[in-house]
Amino acid sequence: MKKLFFIAMLLVFAASISFAQTAHAGAYARVRVLGTLNLQVGTPDTLDFGDVTAGGDVSINAQTDLKAVPFHATSSRSGWVQVTYSSTVLSGHGTMTISWDPSLYGNSANNQGGSSPVNNGDWVHLGTGSNHDYYFWLGGTAHVQGTEDADTYVGTFTLTVTY
């Protein structure tokens, strides 16, 4: 009887082992290596479309015009940064406004003529040189209707680079 009981227990134990279940779970490890990131506006620091006496579009070409506003990004490390920007309508002292479309070009070298379009949300690579540079030039088009009051119209442009 003991022998029969031992065999029955052995079978139960063997059956429980064969029906055992295994579960696995995984996780990711992440480290963000950041460098010191700086962004400066150069000269000229104002996008000046000049004096306008009639309606129409007035443009400053970011790639070729010396009136384009330069920006210079530097980092202590090489790496990719995301470029975002926003702008406001140009407003005067009264209630009238002038809309404008910013145009941003960039290059890892300080070469405006060799720069390429940089769209809002694009990623650019800070160079591998000692300063890890990236250069931007701001231009754009102001849309003057010709019915605005005589005034000086101003707005803001904010450029942000983020690791």
C-alpha positions in Angstrom: 0.0 0.0 0.0 2.8 2.3 0.8 4.4 1.5 -2.5 1.1 2.3 -4.3 0.7 5.6 -2.4 4.3 6.5 -3.3 3.7 5.8 -7.0 0.5 7.8 -6.9 2.3 10.8 -5.3 5.1 10.5 -7.8 2.5 10.7 -10.7 0.8 13.7 -9.1 4.1 15.5 -8.7 5.2 14.7 -12.3 1.8 15.9 -13.6 2.1 19.1 -11.7 5.6 19.7 -13.1 4.4 19.1 -16.7 1.5 21.7 -16.2 3.8 24.4 -14.8 3.6 27.7 -16.5 6.3 30.3 -17.1 5.8 34.0 -17.6 8.4 36.6 -18.7 8.3 40.4 -18.6 10.8 42.9 -20.1 11.8 46.5 -19.5 13.9 49.0 -21.3 16.7 51.0 -19.9 17.2 54.6 -21.0 19.8 57.3 -20.4 19.7 60.7 -21.9 23.1 62.3 -22.4 22.7 66.0 -22.6 25.2 68.8 -23.3 25.0 72.5 -22.5 22.9 74.1 -25.3 23.1 77.8 -26.2 21.3 79.8 -28.8 22.1 83.4 -29.7 20.7 85.9 -32.1 23.1 87.8 -34.2 23.1 91.1 -36.1 20.8 92.3 -37.4 18.5 91.1 -34.7 15.4 92.6 -36.4 13.8 91.4 -39.6 13.2 94.7 -41.2 11.0 94.6 -44.3 11.5 98.3 -44.8 9.0 101.0 -45.8 6.0 100.0 -47.8 3.7 102.5 -49.6 1.4 100.0 -51.4 -0.1 96.6 -50.9 1.6 93.4 -51.8 4.0 90.8 -50.4 7.4 92.0 -49.2 10.0 89.3 -48.7 13.5 88.7 -47.2 15.1 85.6 -48.5 16.6 83.7 -45.6 19.2 81.9 -47.8 20.6 84.9 -49.7 19.6 88.2 -48.2 22.0 90.0 -45.8 19.0 91.4 -44.0 18.1 87.9 -42.8 18.4 87.5 -39.0 21.2 85.1 -38.0 21.0 82.7 -35.1 23.8 80.5 -33.8 23.3 77.3 -31.7 26.2 75.7 -29.9 26.5 72.7 -27.6 29.1 71.1 -25.4 28.3 67.8 -27.2 27.5 66.7 -30.7 23.9 65.5 -31.2 20.5 66.0 -32.7 18.2 68.8 -31.6 14.6 69.5 -32.5 13.9 73.0 -33.9 10.6 74.6 -33.2 9.5 78.1 -33.7 6.5 80.4 -33.5 5.6 83.9 -34.6 3.0 86.5 -34.0 1.2 88.7 -36.4 2.7 92.1 -36.9 0.6 94.7 -35.1 0.7 98.5 -34.9 -0.7 100.9 -32.4 -4.3 100.5 -33.6 -6.3 97.3 -34.3 -4.9 96.5 -37.7 -2.4 93.7 -38.2 -0.2 92.4 -41.0 0.3 88.6 -41.4 3.7 87.2 -42.2 5.2 83.8 -42.9 8.6 83.1 -41.4 11.2 81.3 -43.4 14.1 79.6 -41.6 17.2 78.2 -43.2 20.1 76.4 -41.5 23.5 74.9 -42.0 26.1 73.2 -39.7 28.7 75.6 -41.2 28.5 79.4 -41.1 27.5 79.5 -44.8 24.2 81.2 -45.4 24.3 80.6 -49.2 24.8 76.8 -48.6 21.9 76.6 -46.1 18.8 74.5 -46.5 15.2 75.0 -45.3 14.4 74.1 -41.7 10.8 73.4 -41.0 9.0 73.8 -37.7 9.6 70.4 -35.8 12.6 69.4 -37.9 15.7 67.7 -36.3 19.1 69.1 -37.1 22.6 67.7 -36.1 24.9 69.9 -34.1 28.3 69.5 -35.8 31.2 67.4 -34.6 33.6 70.3 -34.4 34.9 71.7 -31.1 31.8 73.9 -30.7 29.2 71.6 -32.1 27.6 74.5 -34.1 24.5 75.0 -36.1 23.6 78.3 -37.9 20.2 79.6 -38.8 18.9 82.5 -40.9 15.5 84.0 -40.6 13.7 85.5 -43.5 10.0 85.6 -44.5 7.2 87.3 -46.3 5.0 90.1 -45.0 1.6 90.3 -46.6 0.6 93.9 -46.8 -2.9 94.5 -48.0 -2.5 98.2 -48.7 -5.5 99.2 -46.5 -3.6 99.3 -43.2 -3.2 102.5 -41.3 0.2 104.2 -41.6 2.1 102.8 -38.6 5.0 100.7 -37.6 4.0 97.1 -37.3 6.0 94.7 -35.1 5.7 91.1 -33.9 7.8 88.4 -32.4 9.6 85.3 -33.6 10.7 82.7 -31.1 13.2 80.0 -32.1 13.7 77.0 -29.8 16.2 74.1 -30.0 15.7 71.1 -27.7 17.6 67.9 -27.1 
